[in-house]
Amino acid sequence: MLIDAGTTWYQMLQVERITGHIGEDSTIDNILLTSRRYPFAGAAKYISESFSDAPIHIHSDAISVMETGDFYSTWANRYDSDMPSTNCKTLSQGDNFDLGDGNIVAVSLPGHCPDGMGFFEQQRGILVTGAILPRADNPTRWDMPGGSLPELITSFKTMYDLTPNSIVPARGPAIKGQERIEEVLNQHLNFFEECEDNSGQSPRSWPRPARTAYFLVSDPPWPLEEKETSNGSK
């Protein structure tokens, strides 16, 4: 099982890393995509073809977008890249994927884009969020194609109600422990509700997002307790 595929820039490296992890004699059963955005879905076709045409799953709102290789709403144009035409299977709220020692449930999390999905490993309480939660200290954007601030607020309440033990954000280290998770989710949710009261606008004092960024950078910075680790770290 693979959740998200990355961009086409590093797709060959992705395949090498996956093969090194699962072994040359193993394959991928399914590829689950959290959204249509290029940083998450760009390499899905290549990785699928590299592993016996593993089925790719995405929310129904993104099926035609992926098939046509739309480079605008996927954000591939911001990377000066093409979006590969990719055939996908429809993914819906509540879809269940067996892991052998557990299962993953698809959770609809629109707001950053209409097809936003999270994946919740119920037995261990692990939630993979995709672009809706970029990092503990970086709120997501809602001003990209298909974004919706009210839906974003609803999705954060959905994540809160799941009471996960660990959250794997789009970038950066995992957020662990229910107390810390509640702190992070509340900070993001309060920020979005303040923006909604401000006619849907983020603070003018915050820096303008980079061309390829799907997230905002706070000013002053929000606290980031999570630390990056490497394989050599103790």
C-alpha positions in Angstrom: 0.0 0.0 0.0 1.3 3.4 -1.0 -0.2 6.7 0.1 0.7 9.5 -2.3 3.3 9.4 -5.1 5.2 12.7 -5.2 6.1 14.7 -8.3 7.4 13.3 -11.6 10.7 15.0 -10.8 11.8 12.2 -8.5 9.7 9.3 -9.7 12.6 7.0 -10.6 14.1 7.6 -7.2 10.7 6.9 -5.6 10.6 3.5 -7.3 14.1 2.7 -6.2 13.3 3.6 -2.6 10.0 1.6 -2.6 11.8 -1.4 -4.1 14.5 -1.1 -1.4 11.8 -1.1 1.3 9.5 -3.9 0.1 12.1 -6.0 -1.8 12.4 -6.8 -5.5 10.0 -9.8 -5.4 7.2 -7.7 -3.8 4.8 -5.3 -5.3 2.2 -2.6 -4.4 -1.4 -3.6 -4.0 -2.9 -0.1 -4.2 -1.9 3.5 -4.5 -4.1 5.9 -2.5 -4.0 9.6 -3.3 -4.9 12.3 -0.9 -5.6 14.8 -3.7 -5.0 15.8 -7.3 -2.2 18.2 -6.5 1.0 17.6 -8.4 3.3 17.2 -5.3 1.1 14.2 -4.3 -0.2 12.7 -7.5 2.3 13.6 -10.2 4.3 10.3 -10.1 1.3 8.0 -9.6 1.2 6.7 -13.2 4.9 6.0 -13.3 4.9 4.2 -10.0 1.8 2.2 -10.9 3.4 1.0 -14.1 6.6 0.1 -12.3 4.6 -2.2 -9.9 2.5 -4.3 -12.2 -0.1 -1.5 -12.9 -1.1 -1.2 -9.3 -4.5 0.4 -9.1 -4.6 4.1 -8.3 -7.4 5.5 -6.1 -8.6 9.1 -5.9 -11.8 10.9 -5.0 -14.4 11.0 -7.8 -14.1 14.8 -8.2 -10.5 14.2 -9.5 -11.1 11.3 -11.8 -11.5 13.3 -15.0 -8.8 15.8 -14.0 -6.3 12.9 -13.7 -7.4 11.3 -16.9 -7.0 14.5 -18.9 -3.7 15.5 -17.2 -5.1 18.9 -16.2 -2.0 20.9 -15.3 -3.9 23.9 -13.9 -6.0 22.5 -11.0 -3.3 20.0 -10.2 -0.8 22.8 -9.8 1.6 21.1 -12.2 1.9 24.4 -14.2 3.5 26.0 -11.1 6.2 23.5 -11.3 6.7 24.1 -15.1 5.7 20.4 -15.5 3.2 18.4 -17.4 0.6 16.3 -15.5 0.6 12.8 -16.8 -2.7 11.4 -18.0 -3.5 8.9 -15.3 -6.4 6.4 -15.0 -7.7 6.1 -11.5 -10.4 4.2 -9.6 -13.0 6.1 -7.6 -12.3 6.5 -3.9 -15.2 7.4 -1.5 -15.7 8.2 2.2 -15.5 5.0 4.2 -13.7 2.8 1.7 -11.7 0.2 3.5 -8.3 -1.3 2.6 -7.0 -4.4 4.3 -3.4 -4.3 5.5 -3.3 -7.8 6.9 -2.6 -6.7 10.5 -5.0 -3.7 10.3 -7.0 -1.6 7.9 -7.1 1.8 6.4 -10.3 3.8 6.0 -10.7 6.7 3.6 -11.9 9.9 5.1 -13.2 12.8 3.0 -11.2 16.0 3.9 -12.1 18.8 1.4 -11.1 22.4 1.8 -7.6 22.6 0.3 -9.3 21.1 -2.8 -12.6 19.3 -3.3 -11.1 15.9 -3.7 -9.1 16.0 -0.5 -8.9 12.6 1.3 -7.2 11.4 4.5 -6.4 7.8 5.4 -7.0 6.5 8.9 -5.3 3.4 10.2 -7.8 2.6 12.9 -5.9 0.0 14.9 -2.9 2.2 15.5 -4.8 5.5 15.4 -2.6 6.9 12.6 -4.0 9.6 10.3 -2.3 10.5 7.0 -3.7 13.9 6.0 -2.1 15.1 2.7 -2.1 18.8 1.8 -4.9 19.8 4.2 -2.3 19.7 7.0 1.1 20.5 5.5 3.1 20.6 8.8 2.4 21.4 12.5 3.5 25.0 12.0 2.2 25.6 8.4 -1.5 26.1 7.7 -2.8 25.0 4.3 -4.1 27.3 1.5 -7.7 27.6 0.4 -7.0 30.1 -2.4 -5.9 27.5 -4.9 -8.2 26.0 -7.5 -11.1 24.2 -5.8 -10.2 25.5 -2.3 -12.9 26.3 0.2 -12.4 27.8 3.6 -15.8 26.6 5.1 -15.0 23.1 4.0 -11.6 23.4 5.4 -13.0 24.3 8.8 -15.4 21.3 8.7 -12.6 18.9 7.7 -10.5 20.0 10.7 -13.4 19.2 13.0 -13.6 15.8 11.3 -10.0 15.2 12.0 -10.4 16.3 15.6 -13.4 13.9 16.1 -11.2 10.9 14.9 -9.0 11.4 18.0 -5.8 10.0 16.3 -2.8 9.0 18.2 -0.5 10.2 15.4 -0.8 12.4 12.4 1.4 12.2 9.3 1.3 15.6 7.7 2.2 16.4 4.1 5.7 17.4 5.0 7.8 17.4 8.1 7.7 15.1 11.1 4.7 13.2 12.5 2.6 14.9 15.2 2.3 12.5 18.1 0.3 12.2 21.2 -3.3 13.3 21.6 -2.5 16.4 23.7 -0.1 17.7 21.1 -2.4 16.8 18.3 -5.3 18.7 19.9 -3.0 21.7 20.3 -2.0 21.6 16.6 -5.5 21.0 15.3 -7.0 23.8 17.5 -4.4 26.3 16.4 -5.1 25.6 12.7 -8.8 25.6 13.3 -8.8 28.8 15.2 -6.7 30.4 12.5 -9.1 29.3 9.8 -12.1 30.6 11.7 -10.4 34.0 12.2 -9.7 34.1 8.5 -13.4 33.3 7.8 -14.4 36.2 10.0 -11.9 38.4 8.0 -13.8 37.9 4.7 -11.7 34.7 3.9 -8.4 36.5 3.9 -5.2 35.5 5.6 -3.2 38.1 7.5 -1.6 40.7 5.3 1.5 40.7 7.5 2.2 37.1 6.5 4.7 36.5 3.6 3.3 35.8 0.2 3.5 32.0 -0.6 6.2 30.8 -2.9 5.1 29.9 -6.5 4.9 26.2 -5.8 3.8 26.4 -2.1 0.5 24.8 -1.1 0.9 26.1 2.4 1.2 29.4 4.3 4.1 30.5 6.5 3.1 32.2 9.7 4.5 35.5 11.0 5.4 35.3 13.8 6.3 31.6 13.4 4.0 29.0 15.1 5.7 26.6 17.5 7.2 23.5 15.9 7.9 20.9 18.6 8.4 18.1 16.2 12.0 17.4 15.0 13.3 15.9 11.8 15.2 12.6 12.3 17.4 10.6 10.1 18.2 6.9 10.0 21.4 7.6 11.9 19.8 9.5 14.7 19.6 8.0 18.1 
